[in-house]
Amino acid sequence: MGFQIAAEVIARLIIKIIEWIGIAMYYFYVKILPFIVKYIGIPMFLLGCAISGGFAASFLFLIVGGALLYYTYIKKILSINPPIKRVQALE
């Protein structure tokens, strides 16, 4: 008789714990997680996209700027007249 009462109390306690876990999971997935995604996740994603776009633009600017500097350097080098070779007159 005493064993049945103890087993019934333990079974009710386990069922109550499972119910509490279910209620906690419900509130987490229905109330907390959407709030986190909506007000924290989306702005962080958009700011991350903006920051990575800025990095990409800066690298593109460096590549184009370096190519233009190299182009002007080569253009100036090619426009210099070659030195005149002096030939000694044979006597």
matplotlib code that plots the C-alpha trace (Angstrom):
import matplotlib.pyplot as plt

x = [0.0, 2.7, 4.7, 1.8, 1.4, 5.1, 5.1, 2.0, 3.6, 6.8, 4.8, 2.9, 6.1, 7.7, 4.6, 4.6, 8.3, 7.6, 4.7, 7.0, 9.6, 6.9, 5.6, 9.2, 9.9, 6.6, 7.4, 10.9, 9.9, 6.7, 7.7, 11.4, 13.0, 10.9, 11.7, 15.5, 15.4, 13.3, 14.9, 18.5, 19.2, 17.9, 19.7, 22.9, 22.6, 22.0, 24.9, 27.1, 26.2, 26.9, 30.3, 31.3, 30.2, 32.4, 35.4, 34.8, 34.5, 37.8, 39.7, 38.2, 39.3, 42.9, 43.1, 41.8, 44.0, 47.1, 46.4, 46.0, 49.2, 51.1, 49.6, 50.8, 54.2, 54.7, 53.3, 56.0, 58.7, 57.8, 57.8, 61.4, 63.8, 66.5, 70.0, 72.1, 75.1, 78.3, 80.4, 84.1, 85.4, 88.0, 91.2]
y = [0.0, 2.5, 1.5, 2.4, 5.8, 6.5, 5.3, 7.5, 10.6, 10.0, 9.5, 12.7, 14.6, 13.3, 14.3, 17.7, 18.2, 17.2, 19.7, 22.5, 21.7, 21.7, 25.1, 26.5, 25.2, 26.7, 30.2, 30.0, 29.1, 31.2, 34.3, 34.6, 33.3, 35.4, 38.5, 37.7, 37.0, 40.1, 42.7, 41.4, 38.9, 40.9, 44.1, 42.2, 40.5, 43.7, 45.5, 42.6, 42.8, 46.6, 46.1, 43.3, 45.4, 48.2, 45.9, 44.6, 48.2, 49.2, 46.2, 47.0, 50.7, 49.6, 47.2, 49.8, 52.6, 50.4, 49.4, 53.1, 54.1, 51.2, 52.3, 55.9, 54.7, 52.5, 55.3, 57.7, 55.1, 54.4, 58.2, 58.7, 58.8, 56.1, 57.4, 58.2, 55.9, 57.9, 56.2, 57.1, 58.2, 55.9, 57.7]
z = [0.0, 0.9, -2.2, -4.4, -2.9, -3.2, -6.9, -7.6, -6.0, -8.0, -11.2, -10.6, -9.9, -13.1, -15.1, -13.4, -14.3, -17.9, -18.0, -16.7, -19.3, -22.0, -20.8, -20.7, -24.2, -25.4, -24.0, -25.3, -28.9, -29.1, -27.1, -26.5, -29.7, -32.1, -30.1, -30.2, -34.0, -34.8, -32.6, -32.3, -35.1, -38.1, -37.2, -36.5, -39.9, -41.8, -40.0, -40.8, -44.5, -44.4, -42.8, -45.2, -48.1, -46.8, -46.6, -50.1, -51.4, -49.7, -51.1, -54.6, -54.1, -53.2, -56.2, -58.7, -57.1, -57.2, -60.8, -61.8, -60.0, -61.7, -65.1, -64.7, -63.5, -66.6, -68.9, -67.5, -67.8, -71.5, -72.4, -71.3, -74.2, -74.2, -73.5, -76.4, -76.8, -77.5, -80.0, -79.9, -83.3, -84.7, -85.7]

ax = plt.figure().add_subplot(projection="3d")
ax.plot(x, y, z, "-o")
ax.set_aspect("equal")
plt.show()
